[in-house]
Amino acid sequence: MKKLALLFLIACGPKQPTTPVTNDTGPVKDTRTELERRRDAACETLGPRITSCAIEDAKADLAAGKTTKEQFDKDTASGVVKKNTDEFIDQCRGHAYSSRQVRVLEVCQKEESECDPLLACLDNLNKQ
């Protein structure tokens, strides 16, 4: 019984003051190169645009009777759309593009407002 009382006193006794945690590491530094930062910025703006183009294509297929309303709804559900956009961005950021290819990403997303010309412009990524 004495052991139980001793454990109770230890468990319920005064708490030791906690030492405040100081974060002396400073702000997080971006270690990406300038080319990587440009690539990532272009990928982030292209992701939603590419997804929007895919949705336009799906709408055209629906209107042409090439797909069903159920399939369209399934393919364009908000979770699927966001997932596809995020996957595009992740894959785009994962590439070690040359400076020419990064420039293609930047120019295409800036200059082309329609889907077909945008996709045609992006075909230049793999041209020498």
C-alpha positions in Angstrom: 0.0 0.0 0.0 2.9 2.3 0.8 4.3 1.7 -2.7 1.0 2.7 -4.3 0.8 5.9 -2.2 4.3 6.7 -3.2 3.5 6.2 -6.9 0.4 8.3 -6.5 2.4 11.2 -4.9 5.1 11.0 -7.6 2.5 11.0 -10.4 0.4 13.8 -8.9 3.2 15.8 -7.4 4.3 19.1 -8.6 5.4 19.2 -12.3 8.9 20.2 -13.3 8.9 23.4 -15.2 9.4 22.9 -18.8 12.2 24.6 -20.5 11.0 26.8 -23.4 12.0 25.5 -26.8 13.9 28.1 -28.8 14.1 27.8 -32.5 17.4 29.3 -33.4 17.6 27.7 -36.8 16.2 30.8 -38.4 14.0 30.9 -41.5 14.0 27.9 -43.8 16.4 28.6 -46.7 15.4 27.6 -50.2 18.2 25.5 -51.5 16.9 25.2 -55.1 18.8 26.7 -57.9 17.3 29.6 -59.9 16.5 27.1 -62.8 14.7 24.8 -60.3 12.7 27.7 -58.9 11.7 28.8 -62.4 10.8 25.2 -63.4 8.7 24.8 -60.2 6.8 28.1 -60.8 6.0 27.1 -64.4 4.9 23.6 -63.3 2.6 25.1 -60.7 0.8 27.3 -63.2 0.7 24.7 -65.9 -0.8 22.0 -63.7 -4.3 23.6 -63.3 -4.3 24.6 -67.0 -3.4 21.1 -68.2 -6.2 19.7 -66.0 -8.6 22.3 -67.3 -7.8 21.3 -70.9 -8.4 17.6 -69.9 -11.8 18.6 -68.6 -12.6 20.5 -71.8 -11.6 17.3 -73.8 -13.9 15.2 -71.5 -16.8 17.6 -72.1 -16.3 17.4 -75.9 -16.3 13.6 -75.6 -19.5 13.7 -73.6 -21.1 16.1 -76.1 -20.0 13.8 -79.0 -21.4 10.8 -77.3 -17.9 9.2 -76.9 -18.4 8.8 -73.2 -21.3 8.5 -70.7 -22.4 11.1 -68.2 -21.5 8.7 -65.4 -18.0 8.2 -66.8 -17.7 12.0 -67.2 -18.8 12.6 -63.6 -16.4 10.0 -62.3 -13.5 11.4 -64.3 -14.1 15.0 -63.3 -15.0 14.4 -59.6 -13.2 17.1 -57.6 -10.9 14.7 -55.8 -9.8 13.2 -59.1 -9.2 16.6 -60.7 -7.1 17.8 -57.8 -5.2 14.5 -57.6 -4.4 14.7 -61.4 -3.3 18.3 -61.1 -1.1 17.5 -58.1 0.4 14.5 -59.9 1.2 16.6 -63.0 2.9 19.2 -60.8 4.9 16.6 -58.9 6.1 14.9 -62.1 6.9 18.2 -63.8 9.0 19.2 -60.8 10.7 15.9 -60.8 12.3 16.4 -64.2 15.8 17.8 -64.5 14.8 20.1 -67.4 17.5 22.0 -69.3 17.4 25.8 -69.3 15.8 25.6 -72.8 13.1 23.3 -71.6 12.3 25.5 -68.6 12.1 28.5 -71.0 9.6 26.4 -73.1 7.5 25.8 -70.0 7.5 29.5 -69.1 6.8 30.8 -72.6 4.0 28.3 -73.3 2.1 29.0 -70.0 2.5 32.7 -70.6 1.8 33.0 -74.3 -0.8 30.4 -75.0 -4.3 30.9 -73.6 -6.1 28.1 -75.5 -5.6 24.4 -74.9 -4.6 23.2 -78.4 -1.9 25.8 -78.9 -0.7 25.3 -75.3 -0.3 21.6 -75.8 1.3 22.1 -79.2 3.7 24.6 -77.6 4.6 22.0 -74.9 5.5 19.5 -77.6 8.7 21.6 -77.9 9.9 20.3 -74.6 11.3 17.2 -76.2 12.6 18.8 -79.5 16.3 19.4 -79.9 
